[in-house]
Amino acid sequence: MRAPPQRSRRSTSFQSIAASKNTSLAVVAPGIAEALFATALGLVAAIPATIFYNKFISEVNRQAQRMEGFADEFAAILSRQIDERT
């Protein structure tokens, strides 16, 4: 048997606001605080990940340029050797 799906905390916050039928700051503030905290945690994870991704991509592009230069140089050497033999 499968377990019933769990409800997210976000829907629980909104459901508690709807159940109270009150939109005063005392009722809405905990949900807002929870959302801001989740956003802050997301940014703490996303910002360093973006920085390291950009550094990684920069290094990959640099290596690709080096390999392309090597391939061009190698092709030129092979071409010269083939021309010398003919």
Backbone bond lengths (Angstrom), bond angles and torsions (degrees), N, CA, C in turn:
res aa  C-N    CA-C-N  psi(-1)  N-CA   C-N-CA  omega(-1)  CA-C   N-CA-C  phi
1 M - - - 1.448 - - 1.521 110.91 -
2 R 1.279 114.30 140.97 1.460 119.12 179.62 1.520 109.91 -88.94
3 A 1.319 114.33 142.90 1.465 119.51 177.21 1.523 108.72 -74.94
4 P 1.319 117.09 148.13 1.463 118.74 177.94 1.523 110.15 -65.97
5 P 1.333 117.76 147.15 1.461 120.26 -178.79 1.524 110.75 -63.27
6 Q 1.329 116.09 142.42 1.456 120.16 178.68 1.517 109.71 -83.77
7 R 1.295 115.59 144.10 1.461 119.79 177.77 1.517 109.37 -83.62
8 S 1.306 115.36 146.29 1.469 118.88 179.81 1.520 109.37 -75.95
9 R 1.322 115.70 158.05 1.465 120.61 178.86 1.527 110.38 -65.35
10 R 1.324 116.55 -31.07 1.457 119.68 -179.16 1.517 110.73 -61.92
11 S 1.318 116.94 -46.35 1.457 118.57 -179.18 1.523 110.34 -68.34
12 T 1.342 117.77 -29.80 1.464 120.29 177.72 1.517 110.51 -65.49
13 S 1.322 118.01 -41.27 1.464 121.20 178.48 1.512 110.67 -62.09
14 F 1.331 116.50 -45.68 1.460 119.28 179.78 1.516 111.51 -67.83
15 Q 1.302 117.22 -35.41 1.460 120.31 178.98 1.524 110.95 -66.47
16 S 1.330 117.15 -38.51 1.464 118.92 178.73 1.523 111.11 -67.60
17 I 1.313 117.56 -35.02 1.471 120.67 175.91 1.523 109.67 -65.65
18 A 1.326 116.53 -44.44 1.467 120.13 179.95 1.516 111.41 -65.99
19 A 1.314 117.05 -38.09 1.464 120.60 -178.35 1.520 111.25 -67.22
20 S 1.328 117.10 -34.87 1.463 119.44 -179.08 1.531 111.67 -76.36
21 K 1.327 116.97 -18.24 1.474 122.71 -178.04 1.519 111.25 52.13
22 N 1.321 113.61 36.19 1.455 120.50 -178.97 1.518 106.92 -139.25
23 T 1.304 117.00 130.89 1.455 120.33 -179.61 1.524 111.59 -113.53
24 S 1.312 116.70 30.68 1.460 119.71 178.33 1.522 109.05 -70.68
25 L 1.301 115.62 163.82 1.453 121.37 -178.50 1.526 111.31 -59.63
26 A 1.306 117.67 -36.21 1.466 120.96 -179.50 1.527 111.73 -63.13
27 V 1.318 117.29 -30.51 1.460 121.07 -179.43 1.530 110.68 -85.78
28 V 1.316 117.05 -38.96 1.466 121.66 -174.19 1.540 112.30 -82.91
29 A 1.320 117.58 -30.83 1.467 121.90 -174.00 1.527 114.16 -56.88
30 P 1.337 120.49 -44.19 1.476 118.11 -179.84 1.531 112.76 -61.28
31 G 1.320 117.56 -38.72 1.464 120.42 177.52 1.512 112.01 -65.78
32 I 1.333 116.42 -40.00 1.462 120.65 177.95 1.524 110.23 -66.08
33 A 1.327 116.37 -42.80 1.465 120.22 179.26 1.523 110.81 -61.90
34 E 1.315 116.56 -41.56 1.465 120.69 178.74 1.527 110.85 -63.29
35 A 1.325 117.00 -42.27 1.462 121.11 179.18 1.526 110.98 -65.62
36 L 1.331 117.65 -41.20 1.473 120.71 178.40 1.522 111.02 -65.24
37 F 1.323 117.00 -39.59 1.463 120.59 178.51 1.524 110.31 -64.15
38 A 1.335 116.70 -43.91 1.472 120.28 178.70 1.529 110.61 -63.32
39 T 1.320 117.07 -38.80 1.465 121.30 177.58 1.522 110.95 -64.09
40 A 1.339 116.37 -43.20 1.467 120.19 179.24 1.526 110.51 -62.51
41 L 1.331 117.39 -42.66 1.464 120.21 178.17 1.529 110.87 -62.97
42 G 1.314 116.08 -40.17 1.461 119.92 177.62 1.523 111.84 -61.89
43 L 1.326 116.66 -40.89 1.470 120.39 178.60 1.524 111.48 -68.32
44 V 1.331 116.83 -36.96 1.465 120.51 177.94 1.527 109.80 -61.19
45 A 1.315 117.35 -34.74 1.463 120.42 178.13 1.528 111.89 -81.90
46 A 1.323 117.41 -39.27 1.465 121.26 -171.98 1.529 113.23 -74.98
47 I 1.310 118.12 -38.83 1.465 119.96 -175.17 1.531 111.79 -65.58
48 P 1.343 120.05 -51.37 1.478 118.22 176.77 1.529 112.30 -62.60
49 A 1.332 116.90 -36.12 1.462 119.40 179.18 1.526 110.47 -62.08
50 T 1.313 117.22 -40.93 1.463 121.30 178.81 1.525 111.07 -66.14
51 I 1.327 116.93 -41.04 1.465 120.34 178.84 1.526 110.33 -61.90
52 F 1.340 116.83 -48.64 1.470 119.73 -178.97 1.523 111.47 -67.49
53 Y 1.325 117.76 -34.85 1.468 120.58 176.56 1.527 109.94 -61.85
54 N 1.321 116.65 -46.11 1.468 120.07 -179.38 1.522 111.33 -63.40
55 K 1.353 117.06 -39.74 1.466 119.76 176.98 1.523 110.35 -64.65
56 F 1.317 116.78 -41.85 1.465 121.23 179.72 1.521 111.06 -62.56
57 I 1.322 117.32 -47.12 1.463 121.32 179.87 1.525 110.72 -62.95
58 S 1.322 116.96 -38.56 1.465 120.56 177.60 1.530 110.52 -61.52
59 E 1.332 116.82 -43.57 1.463 120.69 178.96 1.533 111.06 -66.84
60 V 1.314 117.62 -39.64 1.470 121.07 177.86 1.525 109.90 -62.17
61 N 1.320 117.11 -44.24 1.466 120.41 179.15 1.525 111.50 -64.13
62 R 1.340 116.71 -39.02 1.462 120.25 178.23 1.530 110.70 -63.72
63 Q 1.326 116.39 -43.47 1.467 120.00 178.51 1.533 111.02 -65.92
64 A 1.331 116.92 -37.93 1.467 120.25 178.30 1.526 110.64 -62.89
65 Q 1.326 117.26 -39.86 1.460 120.44 177.60 1.525 110.98 -65.12
66 R 1.343 116.53 -40.50 1.472 119.59 177.78 1.525 110.59 -63.16
67 M 1.324 116.89 -43.02 1.465 120.51 179.94 1.519 110.95 -65.77
68 E 1.316 116.79 -38.65 1.460 119.90 178.29 1.526 110.82 -64.64
69 G 1.328 116.51 -41.33 1.465 120.51 176.19 1.515 111.38 -62.52
70 F 1.338 116.54 -41.89 1.458 120.28 177.77 1.523 110.72 -62.77
71 A 1.341 116.50 -44.04 1.474 120.29 -179.24 1.529 110.70 -62.29
72 D 1.328 116.87 -41.78 1.471 119.82 178.12 1.529 111.09 -63.12
73 E 1.338 115.73 -44.34 1.468 120.13 -179.78 1.533 110.73 -65.46
74 F 1.321 116.69 -42.07 1.461 121.67 179.91 1.524 110.71 -64.42
75 A 1.331 116.93 -41.44 1.464 121.26 178.48 1.534 110.26 -63.88
76 A 1.327 116.80 -38.22 1.462 120.14 179.03 1.530 110.75 -66.22
77 I 1.331 116.60 -41.25 1.474 120.59 178.39 1.526 110.09 -63.59
78 L 1.315 117.71 -46.24 1.461 121.19 178.23 1.521 111.31 -60.93
79 S 1.314 115.85 -41.86 1.458 120.04 -179.90 1.528 110.57 -62.16
80 R 1.346 116.82 -42.52 1.469 120.27 178.71 1.526 110.93 -63.87
81 Q 1.329 116.76 -42.33 1.462 119.95 -179.79 1.524 111.39 -65.48
82 I 1.311 116.89 -39.19 1.480 119.85 177.58 1.515 109.80 -66.44
83 D 1.338 118.42 -40.99 1.466 121.67 178.13 1.528 111.90 -63.91
84 E 1.342 117.19 -35.48 1.470 120.87 179.85 1.517 110.60 -68.49
85 R 1.305 119.17 -32.00 1.466 122.56 -177.77 1.534 112.43 -80.11
86 T 1.290 116.73 -19.29 1.474 118.30 -178.99 1.503 111.81 -98.62
